[in-house]
Structure formats: structure tokens, C-alpha cells
Amino acid sequence: MTVRTAAMAALTFGLSTAGGWAAEKAYGPGVSDTEIKLGQTMPYSGPASAYSLQGITELAYFKRLNERGGINGRKVNLISLDDGYSPPKTVEQTRKLVEDDEVLAIFSSNGTATNTAIHKYLNSKKVPQILLNTGAAKWNDIKSYPWTMAFYPPYAMEGRALAKHALATKPDAKIAILSQNDDYGRDYVKGFKEGLGSKAQTQLVAEATYETADATVDSQMLKLKGAGADTFFLAATPKFAAQAIRRAHELGWKPLLLVGSGASSIGAVLEPAGLDASQGLVTAVVMKTPADPLWKDDPAMKDFIRFMEETGLESKISQYGAVVGYTTAMLMHKILERAGDNLTRANLMKMVTSIDEKTFPMMLPGISLKTTPEDANAYHALRLQRFEGKSWVVFGDVITE
């Protein structure tokens, strides 16, 4: 590749070239002249199996990329293992990926509790734990964990935005919260309460949590409705979010319903809950929704839909996990391309902590991606959207922090 070509690629993708174009080849584990080996764990089974579409989409992305020649002549071998959304299983599978398969990096593994279980291990081994599909605050601690970086909007940022929307919509709202009893739920609730500010003490009338091993959230929903709340914040994974939305409808409870983006998938959450039960839901997101008519002529959306059709995933187009997987794989593609022949673990971390994308395919207008060696959080803005009819509709201005 010529210097001019490299410079043009840098302009196209906006990723820093610092350390990226070494004069000589430098390889870390899992890399050769023909292969780049990555690993991940996904909940292909268990209570969060709806998220598995992310891994399926990423596998399809790299399969198609490999058929087209790969990255700088190398095929990407993504080894994606089932952890059942169980932290002990995540540890077992991740050790296999690192010690037996000798992957270059752990890429886009799903789940807050599951990634927490391998956080210290991967950092002690100096193995990149990157583009994680979780928005917990702990992933942006470069000083203590320099090998970790997530690629999901911070849960707390979403929570703050939704709380402020609730107060603006219903200044005297009586608010109830249902959340998952782990760092996933706690980060959302922390941000939501921060957004409420001093009003949390007077306007928050009921809180309930659930465990991922629970069969239903029926008892929690009865408690929350019984508290007289007219506003409901739901920080749940897809299975339990669908249950809660459907149960609220069955109970005749019609609060202003606010949901975290992890529970906003039309195919995985709203359709199982019932589209009639989902009308008026509000969420905070960064990516375009395929079912939104606003994007029917958008070139990036057309590329996404074409990809889904060409890879046999056309029935999953409306699911948020597909958009997340597609976008995450695309960014990893660009990062690896930018690294050139310097495919060491250290240089990979330089690449993921020097992203500067003013725009990126499938991101909503006004949403950029930027990381630095001091701040590994790629997202600093989001948008609100409301479910109307059969699709999400974006509204309001870009919300920045």
C-alpha cells in the first residue's frame, strides 16, 4: 500500500494512524500473513439469548469480508463461543480463546456481568478486551484497565437523558423503576436518578429489581402499578423487558414508559410484547432503526439491508442487535485495516483509543465516535425516539454530555 493510499484511507475512516503503518511487519498472537484471529463470547443460550443476533451478524460480516479478500490480504477468523450469559462460563470460554486458540483480542463480547468476570484476567494478560457490547461505566477506566474499551452508549448517559425527558413531559410525575439486579441495571438506575436530581426524593414512588434466573416479573409489575406511578423506567434485558411491557398492558396500566436501548429491539422485544402494548415507548439511542421510514432512502441503510439480505438474515432486519453487530464489525474492520502490518496487541489498543469519526454508517445524524488515550468512551451524544405504529420515530435535538 502506498503512502498516498494510506493517507486517503485515514481521511476516509477518520482513525488515527499513530503506530499503524510500521515499516516492518509486527505480529501479536493469532496473527499471520494470512489470518487475524479474534475471539468473543455471546449468549447463544440462556436468559439473554436475544442478544445472540449481534454475534451472528458479526460472523456474517466477517465471512462476507473474507470472501472479498479479507483485510490487507488476511482473513478474519472470529471464534464466537456460547457463554449462556453465565459469568463462570464466560471465564471458561475466554480462557480457552486466550490460552488455547491464542486470539489477538477479545472482541465485542456481550454482557456487563459476563465481561466483569474476565476484566481483570484479560488486563493481567495484556489481552485487548475491545468494542464490548455493554455500556457500564467501569469500562472507561484506562488508568486501571488499559486493555479494555467498550462500544456502547453509557447506560448512565441514557438514564439521565430519559429522566430529563420524563420531567420535561410530566413535571409532577410519579415514577416507578424496574431494573436488572446487577451492574447493568444499577448503572441505568444511577444515571436515571442523577437526571431526576433532587426530585428523585419526592417523585420516585416505587422500585423493584429482578434476577436473570427469575421466570417472570409479574410480582414486580403488580407492586409498581400498585404504587400509583404514572411514569415507568424499565432497565431490562429483552426477555424481561417484553414481559414487563406486555404485563403493564394486561394490567391496564398506561404510564409514560421509558426503556433502555438494550430493550428497544422491535423484533426481540416489542413484537413479543405486542405492538399495541408498545405504543408511545421512549428510548435513547445512537443508531438508525431499519423500520423507521425516515431512513428508507438513506444510502447507509440501503447497504445494511442489502447486507442482511445477502447473508440470509433478512428476517432479522428490524432487530436492534443486527444493527449493533453490523456497526461494531464494520468499525473493527476499519481498525484492523488502519493497523496495517503492525498487528500487535499494543498497537491494536492505540487504534481503538484514537478513533475520530465525525460520521459513521448507521449512526444517527449528530452522533460522532471519538476516543482518546484518556477517554475510551466512543459516545458523547444520543437521540430520543418514540415508538409509533410499527416503527421508532426520532424526535428532539441531539443530547450531548
C-alpha positions in Angstrom: 0.0 0.0 0.0 1.4 3.4 -1.0 1.8 6.3 1.4 -0.8 8.2 -0.6 -3.3 5.3 -0.3 -2.7 5.1 3.4 -3.3 8.9 3.8 -6.5 8.7 1.8 -7.8 5.8 3.9 -7.1 7.8 7.0 -9.3 10.6 5.7 -12.0 8.1 4.8 -12.2 6.3 8.1 -11.0 9.0 10.5 -8.9 6.6 12.6 -5.6 7.7 13.9 -2.6 6.2 12.1 -0.3 6.6 15.1 1.8 3.4 15.2 -0.4 1.9 12.4 2.0 1.8 9.5 5.1 0.1 10.6 8.0 -0.3 8.2 8.2 -3.9 9.0 5.6 -6.5 9.9 4.9 -6.9 13.6 2.5 -9.6 14.7 0.9 -10.5 18.0 -0.8 -13.8 18.9 -3.3 -15.0 16.4 -1.9 -13.1 13.5 0.0 -14.3 10.4 0.4 -13.2 6.8 -3.0 -14.9 6.1 -5.1 -14.7 9.3 -6.2 -12.4 12.1 -7.8 -14.5 14.9 -10.3 -12.8 17.2 -12.5 -14.3 20.0 -15.7 -13.4 21.7 -18.4 -14.9 23.9 -22.1 -14.5 23.2 -25.3 -15.6 24.9 -26.4 -18.0 22.3 -28.4 -19.7 25.0 -29.8 -18.6 28.4 -31.9 -15.7 29.6 -30.3 -13.1 27.3 -30.2 -15.2 24.1 -32.0 -12.4 22.2 -28.6 -10.6 22.1 -27.0 -13.5 20.2 -28.1 -11.9 16.9 -25.2 -9.5 17.5 -22.7 -12.3 17.3 -24.5 -14.0 14.3 -24.4 -10.7 12.4 -20.7 -10.1 13.2 -19.8 -13.7 12.0 -21.8 -13.0 8.8 -20.0 -9.7 8.3 -16.5 -11.2 8.5 -17.5 -14.2 6.4 -18.6 -11.9 3.6 -15.5 -9.8 4.1 -13.2 -12.8 3.8 -15.0 -13.9 0.6 -14.0 -10.5 -0.7 -10.3 -10.8 0.2 -10.2 -10.0 3.9 -8.2 -7.2 5.3 -4.8 -6.4 3.7 -4.8 -9.9 2.4 -5.6 -11.6 5.8 -8.8 -13.4 6.6 -10.5 -12.6 9.9 -11.2 -15.7 11.9 -13.8 -14.7 14.5 -14.2 -17.5 17.1 -17.6 -16.9 18.8 -18.4 -19.2 21.7 -21.6 -19.5 23.8 -21.4 -18.5 27.4 -25.2 -18.7 28.2 -25.0 -15.2 29.8 -23.3 -17.0 32.8 -20.1 -15.4 34.2 -18.4 -18.7 35.2 -19.0 -20.0 31.6 -17.6 -16.7 30.2 -14.4 -17.2 32.2 -14.1 -20.8 30.9 -14.7 -19.9 27.3 -12.5 -16.8 27.4 -9.6 -18.7 28.9 -9.9 -21.2 26.0 -9.9 -18.4 23.5 -6.8 -16.8 25.0 -4.8 -19.8 26.1 -5.8 -22.5 23.5 -6.9 -20.5 20.5 -4.4 -17.7 21.1 -6.6 -15.0 19.7 -5.2 -11.5 19.1 -8.1 -9.9 21.1 -11.4 -10.5 22.7 -13.8 -8.5 20.5 -17.4 -7.4 21.1 -18.3 -9.9 23.9 -21.8 -9.2 25.2 -22.9 -8.5 28.8 -21.9 -6.5 31.8 -21.7 -9.3 34.4 -20.0 -11.6 31.9 -17.4 -9.1 30.9 -16.8 -8.2 34.5 -15.9 -11.8 35.2 -13.0 -11.6 32.7 -12.0 -8.0 33.2 -9.0 -8.4 35.5 -7.9 -11.6 33.8 -7.6 -10.1 30.4 -5.9 -7.0 31.7 -3.4 -9.1 33.6 -2.6 -11.0 30.4 -2.5 -7.7 28.4 -5.1 -9.0 26.0 -7.3 -6.4 24.4 -10.9 -6.5 25.6 -12.4 -4.2 23.0 -15.6 -2.9 21.4 -17.6 -4.6 24.2 -21.4 -4.6 23.9 -22.1 -3.1 27.3 -22.4 0.4 28.5 -21.3 0.1 32.1 -19.2 3.0 33.5 -16.4 0.6 34.6 -15.2 0.0 31.0 -13.9 3.6 30.8 -11.1 3.2 33.3 -8.0 3.3 31.2 -5.7 4.0 34.1 -6.6 0.9 36.0 -7.6 -1.3 33.0 -5.6 -0.1 29.9 -6.6 -3.1 27.8 -10.4 -2.6 28.0 -12.7 -0.5 25.8 -16.5 -0.7 25.2 -18.5 0.3 22.2 -22.0 1.0 23.6 -23.5 4.3 24.8 -23.0 4.6 28.6 -26.1 3.3 30.4 -25.9 6.2 32.9 -26.0 8.7 30.0 -29.1 7.1 28.6 -30.7 7.1 32.1 -30.0 10.8 32.6 -31.5 11.7 29.2 -34.6 9.6 29.8 -35.1 11.1 33.3 -34.9 14.7 32.0 -37.4 13.8 29.2 -39.8 12.5 31.9 -39.5 15.6 34.0 -40.0 17.8 30.9 -43.0 15.8 29.8 -44.6 15.3 33.3 -43.1 17.8 35.8 -45.1 16.2 38.6 -44.5 12.6 37.5 -44.9 9.7 40.0 -42.1 7.4 38.9 -41.5 3.6 39.2 -38.4 1.7 38.2 -37.8 -1.9 37.3 -34.2 -2.9 36.8 -31.9 -6.0 36.5 -30.2 -6.7 39.8 -26.6 -6.3 38.5 -24.2 -3.6 37.2 -26.3 -3.4 34.0 -29.4 -2.3 35.9 -27.6 -0.3 38.6 -25.8 1.9 36.1 -29.0 2.7 34.3 -30.8 3.5 37.6 -27.8 5.6 38.8 -27.9 7.7 35.7 -31.7 8.0 35.8 -31.7 9.2 39.4 -28.9 11.7 38.5 -31.2 13.0 35.8 -34.0 13.4 38.3 -31.8 15.3 40.6 -33.4 16.4 43.9 -36.8 15.4 42.5 -35.8 11.7 42.9 -36.6 12.0 46.7 -40.2 13.1 46.1 -41.2 11.8 42.7 -39.8 8.2 42.8 -42.6 6.2 44.4 -41.5 2.6 43.8 -38.5 0.5 42.8 -38.2 -3.2 42.0 -35.5 -5.5 40.7 -35.3 -9.0 39.1 -32.7 -11.7 38.8 -31.8 -13.1 35.4 -32.8 -16.6 36.8 -36.4 -15.4 37.5 -39.1 -16.9 35.4 -41.2 -13.7 35.2 -41.5 -10.2 36.6 -45.2 -10.4 37.3 -45.0 -9.8 41.0 -42.7 -6.8 40.5 -45.2 -5.3 38.0 -48.1 -5.6 40.4 -46.1 -3.8 43.0 -45.1 -1.0 40.7 -48.6 -0.4 39.3 -50.0 -0.5 42.9 -47.7 2.4 43.9 -49.8 4.7 41.6 -46.9 5.6 39.3 -47.7 7.3 36.0 -44.2 7.1 34.7 -42.2 3.9 34.4 -38.5 3.5 33.7 -37.5 0.0 32.5 -33.8 -1.1 32.6 -34.1 -4.7 31.5 -32.7 -7.2 29.0 -35.0 -8.3 26.1 -36.8 -11.2 27.7 -37.8 -9.4 30.9 -38.5 -6.1 29.0 -41.0 -7.9 26.8 -42.7 -9.4 29.8 -42.9 -6.1 31.6 -44.3 -4.2 28.7 -46.9 -6.9 28.0 -47.8 -7.2 31.7 -48.3 -3.4 32.1 -50.7 -3.5 29.1 -52.6 -6.5 30.6 -53.0 -4.7 33.9 -54.4 -1.7 32.2 -51.5 0.4 33.4 -50.6 3.1 30.9 -47.7 5.1 32.2 -45.2 7.1 30.2 -42.9 4.2 29.5 -39.1 4.8 29.2 -36.8 1.9 28.2 -33.1 1.5 27.9 -31.8 0.9 24.4 -30.8 -2.7 25.2 -34.6 -3.4 25.4 -35.6 -1.4 22.3 -35.5 -4.0 19.6 -38.7 -4.2 17.6 -38.2 -7.9 16.7 -36.7 -9.1 20.0 -38.8 -7.0 22.5 -41.7 -5.0 21.1 -43.2 -7.7 18.8 -43.2 -10.4 21.6 -44.7 -7.8 24.0 -47.3 -6.8 21.4 -47.0 -3.7 19.2 -50.3 -2.4 20.7 -48.7 -2.6 24.1 -45.6 -0.8 22.9 -47.2 2.4 21.6 -45.6 5.6 23.0 -42.5 3.9 24.4 -39.5 6.3 24.5 -35.8 5.3 24.4 -32.4 6.9 23.9 -30.3 5.6 21.0 -27.3 6.4 18.7 -28.1 4.2 15.7 -30.7 4.3 13.0 -33.6 2.0 13.2 -34.3 0.0 10.0 -38.1 0.1 10.4 -38.1 3.9 10.6 -39.4 5.3 7.3 -37.1 8.3 7.8 -34.2 6.2 6.5 -35.8 4.4 3.6 -33.7 6.3 1.1 -30.6 6.6 3.2 -27.5 5.0 1.4 -26.1 3.5 4.7 -29.5 1.9 5.5 -29.7 0.5 2.0 -26.2 -1.0 2.4 -27.3 -2.5 5.7 -30.5 -4.0 4.3 -28.5 -5.4 1.3 -26.0 -7.0 3.6 -28.8 -8.6 5.7 -30.4 -10.0 2.5 -27.2 -11.2 1.0 -26.2 -13.1 4.2 -29.6 -14.8 4.8 -30.5 -12.5 7.7 -33.3 -10.6 6.0 -35.9 -11.8 8.6 -33.8 -10.0 11.3 -33.6 -6.6 9.7 -35.8 -4.9 12.3 -33.8 -6.2 15.3 -31.6 -3.7 17.1 -29.0 -6.4 17.7 -28.4 -6.8 14.0 -27.6 -3.1 13.7 -25.3 -3.2 16.7 -23.4 -6.2 15.3 -23.1 -4.8 11.8 -21.8 -1.5 13.0 -19.4 -3.0 15.5 -18.0 -5.4 12.9 -17.6 -2.5 10.5 -15.7 -0.4 13.0 -13.4 -3.4 13.8 -12.8 -3.9 10.1 -11.6 -0.3 9.9 -9.5 -0.5 13.0 -7.7 -3.6 11.7 -7.3 -2.0 8.3 -5.8 1.0 9.9 -3.3 -1.1 11.9 -1.8 -2.3 8.6 1.0 -4.8 9.2 1.5 -3.7 12.8 -0.9 -6.2 14.3 0.3 -6.4 17.9 -1.9 -6.2 20.9 -0.3 -2.9 21.9 -0.9 -1.3 18.5 -4.4 -2.5 18.4 -5.1 -0.6 21.7 -3.5 2.5 20.1 -6.0 2.2 17.2 -9.1 1.7 19.5 -8.1 4.7 21.7 -7.6 7.0 18.7 -10.9 6.9 16.9 -12.2 10.1 15.4 -15.3 9.6 13.2 -17.4 12.7 12.6 -20.0 10.5 11.0 -20.2 6.7 10.6 -22.6 4.4 8.7 -25.8 3.6 10.7 -25.2 6.4 13.2 -27.9 9.0 13.6 -27.2 12.5 12.4 -25.3 14.4 15.1 -23.7 11.2 16.6 -19.9 11.0 16.2 -17.4 8.5 17.5 -14.3 9.7 19.3 -11.8 8.0 21.7 -8.5 9.2 23.2 -5.8 7.6 25.3 -7.5 9.3 28.3 -11.2 8.6 27.4 -12.2 5.2 25.8 -15.9 6.1 25.7 -16.7 6.5 22.0 -20.2 8.1 22.5 -20.8 11.5 23.9 -24.3 12.2 22.5 -27.5 10.4 21.8 -31.1 11.0 20.4 -34.5 10.2 21.8 -37.1 8.2 19.8 -40.7 7.2 20.3 -42.5 4.0 19.1 -45.4 4.9 16.9 -47.4 2.4 14.9 -44.9 -0.1 13.7 -41.6 1.8 14.0 -39.4 4.1 16.1 -39.5 7.8 15.2 -36.6 10.1 16.2 -37.6 13.4 17.9 -35.9 16.3 19.6 -32.4 17.6 19.3 -29.1 15.8 19.8 -28.4 15.4 23.5 -24.8 15.9 24.4 -22.8 15.4 27.6 
